[in-house]
Amino acid sequence: MKTIASCVQEIIMSSPFLEEGLSREIINFSALAKDLNEPISKMLRKPVKDGAIMMALRRFQQPLNIENKNRLQKVFNQLGDITVRSNLSDFTFQNSKTLIESHSKILDRISANHQIFYAFTRGMFESNIIISTTEKESILQIFEKETQIGLQDKLSAISIYLPNGNSKVVGLYYQIFKRLAWENITLYEVVSTTNEFTVVVEDYLVDKAFSVIKDLKI
């Protein structure tokens, strides 16, 4: 059964801007309660009072899990090196029986050159390759028999080295995404391993994105 509190939580959790504003204490509760009155009344199918919404907002702002909040801050304080790689291209190919064979050929070509950025992800129906633009012609040649769905140049990757145990911390990636969204930064791709997290953005956003990620470490 829906309540005012559950409606407030649902609305705020679907908007990183609202949640960030509340956490920074820069949103007026009274004004926000009036703004949320109509959607919450529709969700509950009955009129609600602004005062009840304000009370739910204040309760929502209280930390639900102090221990996890502290663990999040500890992870951010222990962030390792942040590296930026520019001059990247992103290829999208339709999955096929021969795609892995083409993938192995490009790996053979670049395996000895550690200066080349390369990331490969495979989904259910398509696969992505992010690679230094210097290898663009090689990709086009090696994958010429594959079905190319997309190609984007002028990209940059920002990689963050995370401390061990980061996978046990609830909301880690969400906090990163939220802060990037707050600054109106669009992510072109996201790639991660156990202790490394990489966001790919268009070149014109790289300085702004780097600043946001750097400021995660307080």
C-alpha positions as CSV (number, residue, x, y, z in Angstrom):
1,M,0.0,0.0,0.0
2,K,1.4,3.4,-1.0
3,T,1.9,6.1,1.6
4,I,3.0,9.7,1.3
5,A,6.5,8.7,2.5
6,S,6.8,5.9,-0.2
7,C,5.6,8.3,-2.9
8,V,8.1,11.0,-1.8
9,Q,10.9,8.4,-1.8
10,E,9.9,7.1,-5.3
11,I,9.9,10.6,-6.8
12,I,13.1,11.7,-5.2
13,M,15.0,8.5,-6.0
14,S,14.0,8.9,-9.7
15,S,15.6,12.3,-9.8
16,P,19.3,12.6,-8.9
17,F,18.9,16.4,-9.0
18,L,16.3,16.4,-6.2
19,E,18.2,14.0,-4.0
20,E,21.4,16.0,-4.4
21,G,19.6,19.2,-3.7
22,L,18.1,17.8,-0.5
23,S,21.5,16.4,0.6
24,R,23.1,19.8,0.1
25,E,20.2,21.5,2.0
26,I,19.7,23.9,-0.9
27,I,16.0,23.1,-1.5
28,N,13.2,24.7,0.4
29,F,11.0,22.0,1.9
30,S,7.8,24.2,1.7
31,A,8.2,25.0,-1.9
32,L,9.1,21.4,-2.8
33,A,6.1,20.1,-0.9
34,K,3.8,22.3,-2.9
35,D,5.4,21.2,-6.1
36,L,5.0,17.5,-5.2
37,N,1.4,17.8,-4.0
38,E,-0.2,17.2,-7.3
39,P,1.8,14.1,-8.4
40,I,1.6,12.5,-5.0
41,S,-2.2,13.2,-4.8
42,K,-2.5,11.4,-8.2
43,M,-0.3,8.5,-7.0
44,L,-2.5,8.1,-3.9
45,R,-5.7,9.0,-5.7
46,K,-6.7,11.4,-2.9
47,P,-5.8,14.9,-1.8
48,V,-2.9,15.3,0.5
49,K,-1.7,18.2,2.7
50,D,1.6,20.0,2.1
51,G,2.5,19.6,5.7
52,A,2.4,15.8,5.5
53,I,4.7,15.9,2.4
54,M,7.1,18.3,4.3
55,M,7.3,15.8,7.1
56,A,8.0,12.9,4.7
57,L,10.7,15.0,3.1
58,R,12.4,15.7,6.4
59,R,12.4,12.1,7.3
60,F,13.7,11.1,3.9
61,Q,16.7,13.5,4.4
62,Q,17.7,11.7,7.5
63,P,20.5,9.1,6.8
64,L,19.0,5.6,6.5
65,N,22.4,3.9,6.8
66,I,25.1,5.8,8.6
67,E,27.5,2.9,8.3
68,N,27.2,2.7,4.5
69,K,27.5,6.4,4.2
70,N,30.8,6.3,6.1
71,R,32.0,3.4,3.9
72,L,31.2,5.5,0.8
73,Q,33.2,8.4,2.1
74,K,36.1,6.2,3.0
75,V,36.2,4.8,-0.5
76,F,36.1,8.2,-2.1
77,N,39.0,9.3,0.2
78,Q,41.0,6.3,-0.9
79,L,40.5,6.8,-4.6
80,G,43.7,6.0,-6.6
81,D,45.1,7.7,-9.7
82,I,42.8,9.3,-12.2
83,T,44.0,9.0,-15.8
84,V,42.7,10.6,-18.9
85,R,43.0,9.2,-22.4
86,S,42.0,11.3,-25.4
87,N,41.7,10.7,-29.1
88,L,39.5,7.7,-28.9
89,S,36.9,6.2,-31.3
90,D,33.9,4.0,-30.4
91,F,32.7,1.3,-32.8
92,T,29.4,-0.7,-32.4
93,F,29.0,-3.9,-34.4
94,Q,26.2,-6.4,-34.6
95,N,27.0,-9.7,-32.9
96,S,27.9,-12.4,-35.4
97,K,29.6,-15.8,-35.5
98,T,32.8,-14.2,-36.8
99,L,32.9,-11.2,-34.6
100,I,35.2,-12.8,-32.0
101,E,37.5,-13.9,-34.7
102,S,37.8,-10.3,-35.9
103,H,38.3,-9.2,-32.3
104,S,41.2,-11.6,-31.9
105,K,42.9,-10.2,-34.9
106,I,42.8,-6.7,-33.6
107,L,44.1,-8.0,-30.2
108,D,47.1,-9.6,-32.0
109,R,47.8,-6.4,-33.8
110,I,47.8,-4.1,-30.7
111,S,49.0,-6.5,-28.0
112,A,52.6,-5.3,-28.1
113,N,51.7,-1.6,-28.0
114,H,50.7,-0.7,-24.4
115,Q,50.1,2.9,-25.4
116,I,46.9,2.0,-27.3
117,F,43.7,2.3,-25.3
118,Y,41.4,-0.6,-26.0
119,A,38.1,-1.8,-24.4
120,F,35.7,-4.4,-25.7
121,T,32.2,-5.1,-24.3
122,R,29.7,-7.7,-25.7
123,G,26.0,-7.4,-25.2
124,M,23.2,-9.7,-26.2
125,F,22.9,-8.3,-29.7
126,E,25.8,-5.9,-30.3
127,S,29.3,-5.3,-29.2
128,N,31.4,-2.1,-28.6
129,I,35.0,-1.4,-29.2
130,I,36.6,1.7,-27.8
131,I,40.1,2.2,-29.2
132,S,42.7,4.9,-29.9
133,T,41.7,6.7,-33.1
134,T,45.2,5.9,-34.5
135,E,43.8,2.3,-35.0
136,K,40.6,3.4,-36.7
137,E,41.6,2.2,-40.2
138,S,42.8,-1.1,-38.8
139,I,39.4,-1.6,-37.2
140,L,37.5,-0.7,-40.4
141,Q,39.7,-3.1,-42.4
142,I,39.6,-6.1,-40.0
143,F,35.9,-5.7,-39.3
144,E,34.9,-4.9,-42.8
145,K,32.7,-8.0,-43.1
146,E,30.9,-7.3,-39.9
147,T,27.7,-5.2,-39.7
148,Q,28.7,-1.8,-38.3
149,I,25.9,-0.1,-36.3
150,G,27.7,3.0,-35.1
151,L,30.9,5.0,-34.9
152,Q,31.8,8.0,-32.8
153,D,35.1,9.9,-32.8
154,K,36.5,12.7,-30.6
155,L,36.0,10.8,-27.3
156,S,38.0,10.8,-24.1
157,A,38.1,8.2,-21.3
158,I,38.6,9.0,-17.6
159,S,39.7,6.0,-15.5
160,I,39.4,5.9,-11.7
161,Y,41.3,3.3,-9.6
162,L,39.1,2.2,-6.8
163,P,40.3,0.6,-3.5
164,N,39.9,-3.0,-2.8
165,G,36.4,-3.9,-1.4
166,N,34.6,-1.2,-3.4
167,S,32.2,-3.8,-4.8
168,K,30.8,-4.3,-1.3
169,V,29.8,-0.6,-0.9
170,V,26.2,0.1,-1.7
171,G,25.6,3.1,-4.0
172,L,29.2,3.7,-5.1
173,Y,28.5,4.0,-8.8
174,Y,25.3,5.8,-8.2
175,Q,27.0,8.6,-6.3
176,I,29.4,9.0,-9.2
177,F,26.6,9.0,-11.8
178,K,24.6,11.4,-9.6
179,R,27.4,14.0,-9.4
180,L,28.0,13.8,-13.1
181,A,24.3,14.2,-13.9
182,W,24.1,17.2,-11.5
183,E,26.8,18.9,-13.6
184,N,24.8,18.1,-16.8
185,I,27.6,15.7,-18.1
186,T,26.4,13.1,-20.6
187,L,28.2,9.8,-20.5
188,Y,28.9,8.2,-23.9
189,E,30.0,4.9,-22.5
190,V,30.9,3.3,-19.1
191,V,33.4,0.4,-18.7
192,S,34.4,-1.2,-15.4
193,T,36.4,-4.0,-13.9
194,T,36.7,-5.0,-10.2
195,N,38.9,-2.1,-9.2
196,E,38.8,0.2,-12.2
197,F,35.9,2.4,-13.4
198,T,36.0,4.3,-16.7
199,V,33.6,6.8,-18.1
200,V,33.8,7.9,-21.8
201,V,32.7,11.3,-22.7
202,E,32.9,13.6,-25.8
203,D,36.0,15.7,-25.9
204,Y,34.3,19.0,-25.1
205,L,33.1,17.5,-21.7
206,V,36.3,15.9,-20.5
207,D,37.7,18.8,-18.5
208,K,34.4,19.3,-16.7
209,A,34.0,15.5,-16.0
210,F,37.5,15.3,-14.7
211,S,36.9,18.1,-12.3
212,V,33.8,16.4,-10.9
213,I,35.5,13.0,-10.5
214,K,38.6,14.7,-8.9
215,D,36.4,16.4,-6.4
216,L,34.9,13.0,-5.3
217,K,38.1,12.7,-3.2
218,I,37.7,15.1,-0.3
